[in-house]
Amino acid sequence: MQRRVVVIGGGVVGLSCAFYARREGFDVTIVDPGVAEGRASFGNAGVLAFCEQLPLATPELIRELPRLLLSRESPLTVRWRYFPALLPWLIRFALSSSSASVHRAMQGLHALMSGALAAHQDIAHACGTADMLTHTGWIKAWQKAPSRTGSSERDMLADLGIGMRELSSAELADLAPGFDGVFEAATLFSDCYHVSSPGRYIASIAAQCQASGVRFVDGVVSEFRQERGAVRGVLTEAGSRIDADDFIVAGGAWSKRLAAALGDTVPLDTERGYHLMLDVGAAPVLRAPLLWQEKSIVLSQMEDGLRMTSSVEFAGLHALPRYEKIERTLAAVRNTVPSLADARINSRWLGFRPSVPDSVPVIGRSAQHRNCLFAFGHGHLGLTLGPVTGKLIATQLADRPAPIDLGAFSPARFN
């Protein structure tokens, strides 16, 4: 008889877990509310950011944190009513900036990234969407050339073998034709790929899962059902019970409550991210996604227009969206970039990035229940690391040795 697995969460991480668990021969059910546009990866910039192997909490950022919290134009926004709830997370974030913690996080992310591209290619090939993965690189650009051409962070990335090179004016004009003359300096991180429609890409994984026999239950898990100290099933808010042998918590920003219900305390919070979709006509303005350093925005040419994504807002899961800040940024961009002066906003979106203070996702077994596994906390790297996370979780389900040391990702590290 096939072992039954329930995956809680139908975003890119949960779908990847289901995909690989089904490939291993498990009987798989996904429980998810089914609102595709609410998933964190649906509205991101589509960057497979294989170069992002450093944690967010670094000594340099911690020194800047007071200014970032107080500046009206900061890439970091905290709604002050939410600050008391956020404070324990911020303290852990600051503690994660020590040299030892940064090194551990960097080594963990590097190990995880080592299999990330292959896992994407594997899933995309199975889904018939390999053409959606484009090897564009990722541009990081400055309006004003920084006074220092090198940095400790760049040196650390170079030590990890990350491909990067400075772009000439002609090369930048070719990659970003709609931004000619805007930037004085730019670096191309050449290892990165681009997905021009993350929503369609994720939908293709869901369709492949369904075609392979994965069942989908539209619902929200309200609690776990335990018998004689072991988890035997989940109960949805609608009252349905789904029994299984193994359970995977991959609910993104909603996973903290589920982990706590299993007896695991994980310092998870939500980095809210906004995007605007701009109608820029038929001619491409970008041939590779671009991070505008001074404005802390990513611009990305999508199938249906130009996407502009914002940085970070902390306000929890329930506060109403506030689009004013990203719209002010767009107004400043329009004043600087003639090709965007008349670009119409087609849509606005808010998504929720599940983030832990040390920037290292939670991948592994519950400390309290061996038949429950966690796969969440990927922050800005959910799309990038979703498939490789699913592959590692399936390896654990099958009780095979993992190809990398999973100790750095264990939920027990927070105890």
C-alpha positions, 0 to 999 in steps of 0.5 A, spaced: 500 500 500 502 506 498 504 511 503 499 517 504 502 524 504 499 530 505 502 537 503 499 543 506 500 549 501 500 549 493 505 555 492 511 553 488 514 550 494 508 545 496 507 543 489 515 541 488 514 537 494 508 534 491 511 533 484 517 529 487 513 525 492 509 523 487 515 521 483 517 517 489 511 513 489 507 516 494 500 517 494 499 525 495 494 530 497 495 537 496 491 542 501 490 549 499 485 555 498 487 555 491 487 562 490 493 562 485 494 570 485 495 570 492 501 566 492 508 569 494 511 567 487 505 569 483 507 576 483 515 576 484 520 579 478 521 572 476 528 572 477 532 565 479 537 568 483 542 563 484 547 569 486 543 570 492 547 566 497 548 571 502 543 572 508 540 579 509 542 580 516 549 582 515 553 587 520 553 593 514 545 592 514 544 592 522 548 599 522 544 602 517 537 599 520 535 605 525 536 609 518 532 604 514 526 604 520 526 612 520 526 614 513 520 615 509 524 613 502 527 607 505 526 600 502 524 597 509 517 599 511 514 597 518 507 599 520 508 601 527 502 598 530 505 592 528 512 593 531 511 590 538 509 583 534 515 584 530 520 586 535 522 579 537 524 577 530 528 583 529 532 581 535 533 575 532 535 578 525 540 582 529 543 576 532 544 573 526 548 578 523 555 575 527 560 573 523 559 566 525 552 566 523 553 569 516 558 564 515 553 558 517 548 561 513 552 563 507 554 555 507 547 553 507 545 557 502 551 555 497 549 548 498 542 549 497 543 553 490 548 547 488 542 543 486 537 549 484 538 550 477 538 542 475 531 541 479 528 547 475 530 544 469 528 537 471 521 540 473 520 544 467 522 539 462 517 534 466 512 540 465 513 541 458 515 548 460 523 548 459 522 554 454 520 558 460 527 558 463 531 563 460 538 564 461 538 572 461 543 573 467 541 579 472 543 586 472 544 590 478 545 597 476 547 604 479 544 611 477 551 614 480 557 609 480 559 607 487 565 610 490 568 603 491 568 598 485 569 592 490 566 590 497 566 585 502 560 582 499 562 581 492 568 578 495 565 573 498 560 571 492 566 571 488 569 566 493 563 562 492 564 562 484 558 566 483 559 569 476 559 576 475 562 582 471 562 589 470 557 591 464 560 597 459 555 602 457 554 599 450 552 592 453 548 595 458 544 599 452 543 592 449 540 589 455 536 595 457 534 599 451 529 602 455 534 605 460 539 608 455 543 613 459 540 612 466 545 608 469 553 610 470 555 603 472 552 596 472 554 589 474 551 582 470 550 576 475 551 571 469 548 565 473 541 567 474 535 565 469 529 569 468 521 566 468 517 571 464 511 568 467 511 566 474 504 565 475 504 560 468 510 557 470 507 555 477 500 553 474 504 548 469 507 544 475 500 544 478 497 541 472 503 536 472 502 534 479 494 533 477 496 529 471 500 524 475 495 523 480 496 528 485 489 530 489 487 537 490 483 539 496 480 546 496 481 548 503 485 551 509 488 546 515 485 548 521 488 543 526 492 536 526 489 530 529 493 526 533 492 519 536 496 516 541 501 522 541 502 521 533 499 525 527 494 521 523 490 527 519 489 534 518 482 537 519 480 543 514 476 549 516 470 546 512 470 540 517 473 535 512 478 530 515 484 528 511 488 522 514 495 520 512 502 517 514 506 523 513 505 531 513 509 536 509 508 544 512 509 548 506 504 554 507 509 559 506 507 565 510 502 561 514 506 556 516 508 559 523 501 557 526 501 550 523 508 549 526 506 551 533 500 546 532 506 541 532 510 543 538 515 547 534 517 554 535 519 557 528 521 565 528 517 566 522 514 573 519 512 576 513 515 580 508 510 583 504 512 585 497 508 589 492 508 590 484 505 594 479 504 591 472 506 597 467 503 597 459 510 599 455 508 597 448 510 591 444 518 593 444 522 590 450 525 595 455 529 590 458 532 583 456 534 581 463 531 583 470 534 589 473 535 591 480 535 599 481 540 600 487 538 607 489 531 605 489 531 598 491 526 596 486 527 590 481 524 591 474 522 585 469 520 584 462 514 579 463 509 576 458 504 581 459 508 588 460 513 590 465 513 588 472 516 593 478 517 590 485 518 593 491 522 591 497 520 590 504 514 592 508 512 588 515 505 589 517 503 582 518 498 577 514 492 581 515 493 589 514 490 592 508 495 594 502 498 600 501 500 602 494 502 609 495 509 608 496 511 604 490 506 609 486 511 614 489 517 610 486 514 609 480 513 617 479 520 618 480 522 613 475 517 616 470 521 623 471 528 619 470 526 614 464 523 617 458 520 610 455 516 609 462 513 616 462 506 614 459 506 607 461 499 605 464 498 601 470 495 595 468 494 591 475 497 592 482 499 586 487 501 584 494 504 578 496 507 575 502 514 572 503 515 567 509 522 570 512 526 567 518 531 572 521 537 568 518 535 567 511 536 560 511 529 556 509 526 551 514 527 544 511 526 538 515 523 534 520 519 537 526 522 536 532 516 533 535 513 529 530 518 525 525 512 524 520 511 531 519 516 535 515 517 543 514 518 546 507 518 554 508 521 560 510 525 562 503 524 569 503 525 572 497 528 566 494 521 561 494 521 561 486 529 560 486 529 554 491 522 551 491 524 545 486 530 543 490 527 544 496 521 539 494 527 534 491 530 534 498 523 533 502 522 527 497 529 524 499 527 525 506 520 521 505 523 516 502 529 515 508 534 516 503 541 520 505 540 527 502 545 530 497 547 535 502 547 536 509 540 538 512 543 540 519 543 548 517 536 548 515 533 544 521 527 547 525 531 545 531 536 550 530 531 555 533 530 551 540 
